[in-house]
């Protein structure tokens, strides 16, 4: 499979190896790890990007390169979703103008209020998606980035967060039932081919467990 990376004004069409993967989970920044081989040195500066499943992924760290020979170079390129911008942006309370800010402060508000403050720090192009409704809470911040602030807000309201593109979501995620994969138990029907059941040696499963207490308390 090929992947197109926009690098320094040029589009590089790179073959991917079987070790390439995409990683995405709740409460984390999605990343795309591309392993490729090239017959020459590649110029992939910071800020290079690609589109993956409709979302933009950006190179924020220099690719790892191993020179196998003068005719073969192995590259590991890690690209992060735009959510990575939150970890690179200070969470600050803007008083009146962008120059009049506080990095150490306390705020009291609803979940949406805190998301609005994070959006103000990120600037244009960012917006709020789904957001749970809950009573206001008071939180204190001190020289934190927007990603850490978002995690703390989610923890305070006992919920989850995820980011799609440049849209922030705060609330429990039930999953996409319409995209669920049909799985069945049995060899060849599970997540891995060859899934099977084996006996645990000579151990017989417990049918009934008896708990016997004592007359003396356990020493503290």
C-alpha positions as CSV (number, residue, x, y, z in Angstrom):
1,X,0.0,0.0,0.0
2,X,1.2,3.5,-0.9
3,X,0.9,6.6,1.2
4,X,1.3,10.2,0.0
5,X,3.2,12.6,2.3
6,X,3.4,16.3,1.5
7,X,7.0,17.2,2.4
8,X,8.5,20.6,1.8
9,X,6.3,21.4,-1.2
10,X,6.7,18.0,-2.8
11,X,4.4,15.0,-2.6
12,X,6.3,11.8,-1.8
13,X,4.5,8.5,-2.7
14,X,6.0,6.0,-0.3
15,X,5.4,2.2,-0.1
16,X,4.5,1.1,3.4
17,X,5.6,-2.1,5.1
18,X,3.5,-4.5,7.2
19,X,4.9,-2.9,10.3
20,X,3.0,0.4,9.6
21,X,0.0,1.0,11.8
22,X,-2.6,3.6,12.9
23,X,-3.3,4.0,16.6
24,X,-6.4,5.7,18.0
25,X,-8.0,5.6,21.4
26,X,-10.2,7.7,23.7
27,X,-8.3,10.3,25.8
28,X,-5.2,10.2,23.5
29,X,-3.8,11.8,20.4
30,X,-4.1,9.6,17.4
31,X,-1.0,8.7,15.5
32,X,0.0,7.1,12.2
33,X,3.4,5.3,12.2
34,X,4.7,4.7,8.6
35,X,7.6,2.4,8.0
36,X,9.0,2.6,4.5
37,X,12.2,1.9,2.5
38,X,13.9,4.1,0.0
39,X,16.8,3.8,-2.4
40,X,17.9,7.4,-1.5
41,X,17.8,9.9,1.3
42,X,14.3,11.4,1.9
43,X,13.7,15.0,2.9
44,X,10.8,14.9,5.3
45,X,11.0,18.2,7.4
46,X,8.9,18.9,10.4
47,X,5.4,20.1,9.3
48,X,5.1,17.5,6.6
49,X,1.7,16.0,6.5
50,X,-0.7,13.5,4.9
51,X,-4.4,12.7,4.8
52,X,-5.6,9.5,6.4
53,X,-9.2,8.5,6.5
54,X,-10.3,12.1,6.0
55,X,-8.1,13.5,8.8
56,X,-4.8,15.4,8.6
57,X,-1.7,13.9,10.2
58,X,1.4,16.0,10.8
59,X,5.1,15.2,11.4
60,X,6.1,16.9,14.7
61,X,9.3,14.9,15.3
62,X,12.1,14.0,13.0
63,X,11.8,10.6,11.3
64,X,14.0,7.8,12.4
65,X,16.3,6.6,9.6
66,X,18.6,3.5,9.4
67,X,21.1,3.3,6.5
68,X,21.1,-0.4,5.5
69,X,23.4,0.2,2.6
70,X,24.2,3.0,0.1
71,X,21.2,1.8,-1.9
72,X,18.7,1.2,0.9
73,X,17.4,3.4,3.7
74,X,14.7,2.4,6.3
75,X,12.5,5.1,7.6
76,X,10.0,5.2,10.5
77,X,7.8,8.3,10.2
78,X,5.4,9.1,13.0
79,X,2.6,11.5,12.2
80,X,0.1,12.8,14.8
81,X,-3.4,14.1,14.3
82,X,-4.1,17.8,14.7
83,X,-5.0,17.1,18.4
84,X,-1.2,17.2,19.0
85,X,-1.5,21.0,18.7
86,X,-3.1,21.0,22.2
87,X,0.1,19.7,23.8
88,X,2.1,22.5,22.1
89,X,-0.3,25.3,23.2
90,X,-0.2,26.8,26.7
91,X,-3.6,26.8,28.5
92,X,-4.0,30.4,29.6
93,X,-6.8,32.6,30.8
94,X,-7.2,35.5,28.4
95,X,-8.4,38.6,30.3
96,X,-9.1,41.1,27.6
97,X,-6.5,40.7,24.8
98,X,-4.2,37.9,23.8
99,X,-1.3,39.8,25.5
100,X,-3.2,40.1,28.8
101,X,-3.2,36.5,30.1
102,X,-2.7,34.4,33.2
103,X,-0.9,31.1,33.3
104,X,-1.8,30.3,37.0
105,X,-5.4,30.7,37.8
106,X,-8.7,29.2,39.0
107,X,-11.9,28.9,37.2
108,X,-15.4,27.7,38.0
109,X,-17.7,26.6,35.2
110,X,-19.6,24.0,33.3
111,X,-17.9,21.5,30.9
112,X,-18.7,23.7,27.9
113,X,-17.2,26.8,29.6
114,X,-13.9,25.0,30.0
115,X,-13.9,23.8,26.4
116,X,-14.6,27.4,25.3
117,X,-11.5,28.5,27.2
118,X,-9.4,25.9,25.5
119,X,-10.8,26.9,22.1
120,X,-9.8,30.5,22.8
121,X,-6.2,29.4,23.4
122,X,-6.1,27.3,20.2
123,X,-7.3,30.1,17.9
124,X,-9.4,30.1,14.7
125,X,-10.4,26.8,13.1
126,X,-11.2,24.9,16.3
127,X,-14.7,24.2,17.5
128,X,-16.8,22.3,20.1
129,X,-18.6,19.2,19.1
130,X,-20.7,17.1,21.6
131,X,-20.4,18.2,25.2
132,X,-22.1,16.8,28.3
133,X,-24.1,19.0,30.6
134,X,-23.2,19.0,34.2
135,X,-23.1,21.4,37.2
136,X,-20.2,23.8,37.4
137,X,-17.0,22.8,39.2
138,X,-14.0,24.8,40.3
139,X,-10.5,23.9,38.9
140,X,-7.1,25.4,39.3
141,X,-4.4,25.4,36.6
142,X,-0.7,26.3,36.7
143,X,1.4,26.5,33.6
144,X,-0.3,23.5,31.8
145,X,-0.8,22.9,28.1
146,X,-4.2,22.5,26.6
147,X,-4.0,18.7,26.3
148,X,-3.3,18.4,30.0
149,X,-6.1,20.9,30.8
150,X,-8.6,18.9,28.7
151,X,-7.6,15.7,30.5
152,X,-8.1,17.3,33.9
153,X,-11.5,18.7,32.9
154,X,-12.6,15.2,31.7
155,X,-11.3,13.7,35.0
156,X,-13.1,16.3,37.1
157,X,-16.4,15.7,35.4
158,X,-15.8,11.9,35.3
159,X,-16.1,11.6,31.6
160,X,-14.1,11.1,28.4
161,X,-12.7,13.2,25.6
162,X,-11.8,12.7,22.0
163,X,-10.9,15.0,19.1
164,X,-11.8,14.5,15.5
165,X,-10.0,16.9,13.2
166,X,-10.3,20.2,14.9
167,X,-13.4,19.5,16.9
168,X,-13.3,18.8,20.6
169,X,-15.8,16.4,22.2
170,X,-16.4,15.9,25.9
171,X,-18.6,13.1,27.1
172,X,-19.0,9.3,27.2
173,X,-18.6,7.5,23.9
174,X,-20.8,4.5,23.3
175,X,-19.0,3.5,20.1
176,X,-20.3,3.2,16.6
177,X,-22.7,0.3,16.6
178,X,-23.4,0.6,12.9
179,X,-19.7,-0.1,12.2
180,X,-19.4,-3.0,14.6
181,X,-17.6,-6.1,13.3
182,X,-19.5,-9.4,13.4
183,X,-17.4,-11.9,15.4
184,X,-18.2,-15.4,16.4
185,X,-16.4,-17.9,18.7
186,X,-14.5,-20.7,17.1
187,X,-11.4,-21.5,15.1
188,X,-11.0,-19.0,12.3
189,X,-13.8,-16.8,13.5
190,X,-12.1,-14.7,16.1
191,X,-9.8,-11.7,15.9
192,X,-6.9,-14.0,15.3
193,X,-7.0,-17.0,12.9
194,X,-6.6,-20.3,14.7
195,X,-8.3,-19.3,18.0
196,X,-9.1,-22.4,19.9
197,X,-9.8,-23.8,23.4
198,X,-7.3,-26.0,25.2
199,X,-7.5,-28.0,28.5
200,X,-5.6,-26.6,31.4
201,X,-3.6,-29.7,32.1
202,X,-5.1,-31.9,34.9
203,X,-6.7,-29.0,36.7
204,X,-10.4,-29.5,37.3
205,X,-12.5,-26.2,37.4
206,X,-14.0,-25.4,40.8
207,X,-17.7,-26.1,41.0
208,X,-18.3,-24.7,44.5
209,X,-16.1,-22.6,46.8
210,X,-16.3,-22.9,50.6
211,X,-15.0,-19.9,52.7
212,X,-14.1,-20.8,56.3
213,X,-13.5,-17.9,58.7
214,X,-11.6,-17.8,62.0
215,X,-12.3,-16.7,65.5
216,X,-9.5,-14.1,65.6
217,X,-9.2,-10.9,63.6
218,X,-6.3,-10.4,61.3
219,X,-3.7,-8.2,62.9
220,X,-3.6,-4.7,61.4
